Amino acid sequence: MAELRALVAVKRVIDFAVKIRVKPDKSGVVTDGVKHSMNPFCEIAVEEAVRLKEKKLVKEVIAVSCGPSQCQETIRTALAMGADRGIHVEVPAAQAESLGPLQVARVLAKLAEKEKVDLLFLGKQAIDDDCNQTGQMTAGLLDWPQGTFASQVTLEGDKIKVEREIDGGLETLRLKLPSVVTADLRLNEPRYATLPNIMKAKKKKIEVIKPGDLGVDLTSKVSVISVEEPPQRLAGVKVETTEDLVAKLKEVGRI
């Protein structure tokens, strides 16, 4: 049986089907009373780790999330999908709003070293900030090889083959373990957690720790000045002829 261990980062985000509303003071978006769920790309990362475990290629899958107490719901979802145990890095809600990719990467790097994992899976990006930076930063802090935007993952002994999507087509990488892999949309289709597995997940262990326990300072050097909704699109104007089009473009100063 394989002795490899995988750590999967999961993020709690506003559900993709919810219409985002900006706070009146423009300090962020409204989160109170809004449905949250696991970031879709993180679901794909969990699914891939669980599939490797089902193939007897990975011994243990650990789900980790960083944020307020509600993040335990997200970890429970990962446990219901097949992860073995969870780690909740508890951060107060007010401080969690200012967490950036670098702060989370520092936490993940320390946890990867503490848990002595061979694989670190993440979603390629979160749908709330779309940063697409945490995986790359974590790999840099650990000095581990990285395979980003993975559309196919294959374990080959002490290496992992990652097929990734790039602008020109597909690129294949072979990385030495331990390594960091970020999941793209076409890597797999995540399973729905069944009721029996949801009940089993309630009995699985979630360890709660503080960032200070890992020796990580979460102070951010980036501050949000203002969050605003995109401007509303103005109605278009129909013209009958090419001459009318040119005249209209001249009128609005486009040509």
Stockholm file with secondary structure:
# STOCKHOLM 1.0

chainA/1-255         MAELRALVAVKRVIDFAVKIRVKPDKSGVVTDGVKHSMNPFCEIAVEEAVRLKEKKLVKEVIAVSCGPSQCQETIRTALAMGADRGIHVEVPAAQAESLGPLQVARVLAKLAEKEKVDLLFLGKQAIDDDCNQTGQMTAGLLDWPQGTFASQVTLEGDKIKVEREIDGGLETLRLKLPSVVTADLRLNEPRYATLPNIMKAKKKKIEVIKPGDLGVDLTSKVSVISVEEPPQRLAGVKVETTEDLVAKLKEVGRI
#=GR chainA/1-255 SS CCCCEEEEECCEEECTTSCCCBCTTSSSBCCTTCCEEECHHHHHHHHHHHHHHHTTSCSEEEEEEEESTTHHHHHHHHHHHTCSEEEEEECCHHHHTTCCHHHHHHHHHHHHHHHTCSEEEEESCCTTTCCCCHHHHHHHHHTCCEEEEEEEEEEETTEEEEEEEETTEEEEEEEESSEEEEECTTSCCCCCCCHHHHHHHTTSCEEEECGGGGTCCCCCSCCCCCCCCCCCCCCCCCCSSHHHHHHHHHHTTCC
#=GC SS_cons         CCCCEEEEECCEEECTTSCCCBCTTSSSBCCTTCCEEECHHHHHHHHHHHHHHHTTSCSEEEEEEEESTTHHHHHHHHHHHTCSEEEEEECCHHHHTTCCHHHHHHHHHHHHHHHTCSEEEEESCCTTTCCCCHHHHHHHHHTCCEEEEEEEEEEETTEEEEEEEETTEEEEEEEESSEEEEECTTSCCCCCCCHHHHHHHTTSCEEEECGGGGTCCCCCSCCCCCCCCCCCCCCCCCCSSHHHHHHHHHHTTCC
//
